[in-house]
Amino acid sequence: MDKDLKTRTKKFALEIIKLVSELPKTISGFELGKQLIRSGTSVGANYRSSQRGRSRAEFISKLSIAQEEAYESVFWLELILESEILTPERVNPCLKEANELTSIFTTMVINAKRNS
């Protein structure tokens, strides 16, 4: 699962980068893009960091951050979608993946806390 999630979170980050590059060059486009780039790319970075945790507590902490960043990405993607800045066809695949990653990390955090 480690290799799959490393690949999946990296692919998600790359899709977020591509999506942000398509946002209009307006104040709202820049601001939403900045926020989404930070949260969307942070998911994979924090997941990878969790895999190198020096303790169970550090592992859970980094995994929780990945969970939070995935869920924050959901928020920014919903704003882009609902404000009609980009089409649903463009946003929905990223939104679906952000929701799935949020669910995966939520389950992992719950299980890690239960097993500690």
PyMOL commands that set and color helices and strands:
alter all, ss='L'
color gray80, all
select helices_A, chain A and resi 2-21+27-50+56-82+88-114
alter helices_A, ss='H'
color red, helices_A
deselect
rebuild
show_as cartoon
